[in-house]
Amino acid sequence: MSRIRKNDTVIVLSGKDKGKTGKVLEVFPKKEAALVEKVNMLKHFERRSQQNPDGGVIPREAPIKLCKLSLVSAQTQKPVRIGYQVSDGKDKIRVARPTGEAIDKK
């Protein structure tokens, strides 16, 4: 299981989109990649069909490697490392290392 999950807010650490933030739309654990909203946009050439009679060039997101992403803290709006804590003897939650705030809210 990866440290970054769906609906997390992340920042890009390196590459052409360095510094951009976005929400994770989908995570691909086997590829070690994630789909992030408005990050790593590529042009997809759509052919004509009944649903799209004009066809044309459509911008869409492409997966980006997880090693290039870092979770953004809700308090400081800066990238943070992720740690884990066991609460109530069985629930394992993600925690921001510098601030100690819980990322998983139940």
trRosetta pair geometry for C-beta under 8 A, 3 or more apart (Angstrom, degrees):
i j d omega theta_ij theta_ji phi_ij phi_ji
1 29 7.1 -59 -119 -114 32 141
2 5 7.1 165 82 -68 89 61
2 27 6.0 -148 47 -179 137 139
2 29 5.6 -158 -24 -110 108 89
2 32 7.4 145 -93 -130 130 65
2 66 5.9 -106 -154 -133 140 158
3 66 7.9 128 47 177 86 126
3 71 7.3 -104 136 -30 102 123
3 82 4.6 153 -171 64 125 149
3 94 7.0 125 -158 -124 77 131
4 8 5.5 -133 -158 58 75 152
4 10 6.1 24 -139 -82 131 136
4 24 6.1 158 162 -77 105 158
4 27 6.4 169 104 -105 86 130
4 34 6.0 -63 111 -58 131 155
4 66 5.9 -171 32 -142 129 104
4 69 5.9 24 -75 107 165 130
4 71 6.3 -169 -101 -66 87 93
5 8 5.4 106 61 -27 63 116
5 24 6.9 150 107 83 31 148
5 27 6.3 -76 -134 -19 37 149
6 24 5.5 -137 -127 108 34 105
6 25 7.2 -14 -139 154 87 16
6 26 6.4 7 -102 -105 104 33
6 27 6.0 -118 -55 -6 74 101
7 23 6.3 -13 -142 -172 39 106
7 24 6.4 -55 6 64 17 87
8 23 7.3 158 80 -151 33 60
8 24 4.9 23 51 12 80 124
8 71 5.8 -64 175 -120 128 96
8 103 7.8 14 -120 177 108 123
9 21 6.3 22 177 178 95 110
9 22 7.4 -168 -146 104 65 20
9 23 5.8 -39 -95 -95 66 65
9 24 7.8 -139 -78 -7 19 81
9 71 7.3 84 78 -160 59 64
9 72 4.7 -60 112 48 99 116
9 74 7.9 108 42 -82 131 73
10 21 6.8 178 91 -148 38 69
10 22 6.6 -23 60 65 78 64
10 23 7.9 121 17 -121 77 19
10 24 5.9 62 -3 -52 120 99
10 34 7.5 75 22 95 162 151
10 36 6.2 -92 62 -116 118 131
10 69 4.5 5 174 -171 139 110
10 70 6.4 145 -159 71 85 32
10 71 5.8 -56 -104 -100 75 40
10 72 6.2 177 -117 -12 19 91
11 19 7.0 -24 -172 -152 103 24
11 20 7.2 165 -150 87 62 36
11 21 4.8 -34 -95 -94 75 83
11 69 7.2 143 70 -154 38 62
11 70 5.5 -26 60 64 88 87
11 72 5.2 98 -26 -69 101 104
11 79 5.1 -105 52 -74 128 101
12 15 6.3 -79 171 53 121 106
12 17 4.7 34 74 105 171 94
12 18 5.6 -127 111 -110 101 31
12 19 6.6 -33 68 26 89 26
12 20 5.1 20 19 54 120 81
12 21 7.7 -148 1 -78 75 36
12 36 7.5 177 -64 80 101 164
12 39 5.9 167 -51 -150 131 135
12 64 7.0 -52 -114 160 111 159
12 68 5.9 3 -154 146 76 99
12 69 6.3 -39 -102 -98 52 65
13 18 6.8 -21 138 -131 19 85
13 68 5.4 -156 48 -169 89 53
13 69 6.8 -163 -2 -87 96 12
13 70 5.5 76 -54 -10 115 110
13 79 7.0 68 -84 -106 100 165
14 18 5.6 0 -129 -93 21 109
14 68 5.2 -107 52 -134 83 96
15 18 5.8 157 58 -52 52 81
15 40 7.8 -5 131 -86 144 97
15 64 7.4 -159 53 -148 167 117
15 68 5.7 20 -10 -154 124 145
16 40 7.8 110 65 -103 105 63
17 20 4.5 -54 172 21 95 131
17 39 5.0 120 160 -154 161 85
17 40 5.9 -94 -11 -55 146 61
17 64 7.6 -74 48 -105 135 151
20 38 7.2 -135 175 113 130 93
20 39 5.3 164 106 -103 132 100
21 72 6.0 27 -135 -50 125 153
22 36 4.3 109 86 165 125 98
22 37 4.2 -165 -176 65 113 75
22 38 5.2 -172 -105 54 132 86
22 39 4.8 -143 15 -22 148 113
23 36 7.1 158 77 -155 30 69
23 37 4.7 20 52 12 79 129
24 27 6.3 18 171 -59 129 91
24 34 5.2 -44 -139 177 108 131
24 35 7.1 104 -165 74 63 56
24 36 5.7 -42 -100 -100 55 73
24 37 7.8 -115 -64 -7 10 84
25 34 7.9 139 46 170 64 83
25 35 4.5 -58 63 103 105 104
25 36 6.8 173 5 -107 87 17
25 37 5.7 117 -46 -57 106 80
25 61 7.0 122 24 70 143 156
26 34 6.8 174 91 -157 49 64
26 35 4.4 24 49 35 89 118
27 33 7.8 169 -158 96 53 43
27 34 4.8 -23 -108 -107 67 92
27 35 7.7 -130 -67 20 31 73
27 66 7.8 49 -146 -86 99 117
28 31 4.2 5 122 40 121 111
28 32 7.5 -46 96 16 80 14
28 33 4.8 -1 58 65 111 84
28 34 6.8 -169 19 -83 73 38
28 35 7.7 76 -17 -23 101 88
28 63 6.0 -26 19 -126 133 145
29 32 7.0 21 -168 -78 35 47
31 63 6.5 21 114 148 142 160
32 65 6.3 18 119 -149 92 77
32 66 5.1 -100 175 17 75 114
32 67 7.3 25 154 -21 119 90
33 63 3.8 57 147 165 132 122
33 64 6.2 155 -157 73 90 24
33 65 5.5 -55 -101 -97 79 38
33 66 6.3 -135 -96 -30 23 78
34 63 6.4 142 66 -150 18 82
34 64 6.2 -34 64 61 71 76
34 66 5.9 88 -13 -85 104 79
34 69 6.3 -23 42 -9 132 162
35 61 5.3 104 -165 117 91 128
35 62 7.7 -128 -118 139 82 14
35 63 5.5 -59 -72 -94 70 66
35 64 7.7 124 -104 14 28 77
36 39 4.0 -6 93 45 113 127
36 40 6.9 89 51 19 97 104
36 61 6.7 -162 65 -159 46 139
36 64 6.0 -34 12 29 114 125
36 69 7.1 173 -60 -104 142 133
37 61 6.9 -86 -114 -67 26 152
38 41 6.9 -19 -158 -56 43 114
38 61 7.3 -57 -37 -82 15 113
39 61 6.6 44 62 -133 56 110
39 64 6.2 -50 124 -17 113 148
40 61 6.0 71 78 -159 85 73
40 62 4.8 -102 136 60 111 83
40 63 7.3 -52 102 89 154 15
40 64 4.6 -176 -31 -63 150 109
41 59 5.0 11 -178 -177 114 112
41 60 7.0 154 -147 79 70 17
41 61 6.2 -49 -95 -92 58 52
41 62 7.5 141 -126 5 11 85
42 59 7.1 159 80 -149 30 64
42 60 6.4 -30 63 67 78 68
42 61 7.7 85 18 -159 82 12
42 62 4.7 49 -6 -32 124 122
43 57 5.1 -10 -171 -170 111 109
43 58 7.4 136 -160 67 59 33
43 59 5.8 -41 -98 -93 60 65
44 57 7.3 144 71 -159 41 56
44 58 5.0 -32 67 69 95 87
44 59 7.3 139 14 -117 81 14
44 60 5.1 2 -6 19 128 116
45 55 7.9 19 174 170 68 101
45 56 7.8 -121 -147 138 57 23
45 57 5.8 -28 -101 -101 63 69
45 58 7.9 161 -94 22 15 74
46 49 7.9 -82 166 5 97 104
46 52 5.8 -30 144 114 134 156
46 55 5.2 -170 102 -157 79 62
46 56 6.0 1 55 60 100 52
46 57 7.4 172 15 -97 83 16
46 58 5.0 40 -21 -2 123 119
47 55 5.3 -33 -170 -123 23 121
48 52 6.7 -140 -139 103 42 78
48 53 6.0 22 -157 -164 97 36
48 54 6.9 -147 -109 100 91 10
48 55 4.0 -66 -63 -46 66 113
49 52 5.2 47 49 47 88 78
49 53 7.3 -101 74 -78 37 40
49 55 7.6 109 0 -80 65 80
50 53 6.9 11 -141 -73 26 82
52 55 6.1 106 127 -79 105 37
52 56 7.8 -120 166 27 118 88
64 68 5.8 -91 161 70 104 127
64 69 6.7 111 107 -49 113 110
65 68 4.9 87 74 3 89 104
65 69 7.6 -170 100 -7 52 91
66 69 5.6 -66 -153 37 44 110
70 79 3.8 40 111 -153 135 119
70 80 7.1 154 164 45 104 34
70 81 7.7 -51 -150 -81 109 48
71 79 6.9 115 70 -150 42 65
71 80 5.8 -50 86 61 93 83
71 82 5.9 71 19 -60 140 112
71 96 7.4 -135 103 -101 124 91
71 103 6.9 -13 172 -123 152 146
72 77 6.2 2 179 -151 111 44
72 78 7.0 160 -147 80 73 13
72 79 6.2 -52 -95 -90 59 49
72 80 7.3 101 -148 10 17 89
73 76 4.5 28 84 42 131 90
73 77 6.6 -84 73 -31 77 17
73 78 5.8 -1 30 55 111 64
73 79 7.7 119 -8 -166 86 5
73 80 4.5 79 -54 -24 102 132
73 96 5.2 76 -107 -134 102 156
73 98 7.7 -61 -72 57 151 108
73 99 6.2 107 -147 8 140 138
73 101 7.0 104 -153 48 100 131
74 77 7.8 13 -162 -67 17 58
74 101 7.0 -119 45 123 100 153
75 99 5.8 144 46 -132 143 168
75 101 6.1 154 -16 -27 125 158
76 80 7.6 110 54 -57 121 114
76 98 7.9 -18 5 86 154 130
76 99 6.9 -171 -15 -52 117 136
80 96 4.3 1 145 -151 156 101
80 97 6.1 176 177 34 95 80
80 98 5.9 -120 -131 20 104 101
80 99 7.2 -55 -120 12 147 99
81 96 7.6 113 69 -160 46 56
81 97 4.3 -1 76 8 95 138
81 98 7.6 101 35 -23 85 83
82 94 5.3 -25 -164 -164 113 107
82 95 7.2 128 -162 65 61 43
82 96 6.9 -46 -105 -102 56 43
82 97 6.9 -121 -79 -29 7 94
82 103 7.0 -31 -128 -9 104 154
83 94 7.5 134 74 -161 37 57
83 95 4.9 -37 73 70 87 96
83 96 7.7 33 25 137 86 6
83 97 4.9 103 -17 -84 112 83
84 92 5.6 1 -173 -176 117 99
84 93 7.0 153 -153 77 66 36
84 94 6.2 -43 -99 -104 67 47
84 95 6.6 149 -109 16 14 93
85 92 7.4 164 83 -151 35 55
85 93 5.7 -21 63 61 85 86
85 95 5.0 52 -7 -27 109 137
85 102 7.7 -85 45 -102 126 90
86 89 6.9 29 150 -135 109 14
86 90 7.3 70 -169 -26 100 4
86 91 7.0 140 -161 76 57 46
86 92 5.5 -29 -100 -96 70 69
86 93 8.0 149 -104 16 22 72
87 91 5.0 -33 67 75 84 103
87 92 7.9 158 19 -94 71 20
87 93 5.8 6 6 4 118 119
88 91 5.2 39 49 17 109 106
91 106 7.4 -81 -165 0 151 159
93 102 5.4 -6 143 -148 138 105
93 103 7.2 169 166 50 89 71
93 104 4.4 -141 -148 56 90 116
93 106 7.7 -114 -98 -13 124 112
94 102 7.4 109 80 -164 55 59
94 103 4.1 -40 96 52 104 122
94 104 5.2 103 31 -17 86 100
95 100 6.1 -12 179 -154 117 43
95 101 7.0 162 -156 80 71 33
95 102 5.8 -43 -102 -103 76 50
95 103 6.5 -159 -92 -3 20 90
96 99 4.9 14 97 47 120 96
96 100 6.8 -53 74 3 76 11
96 101 5.0 11 32 53 116 83
96 103 6.1 117 -40 -57 82 100
97 100 7.8 6 -175 -67 17 49
102 105 6.3 117 111 -80 111 67
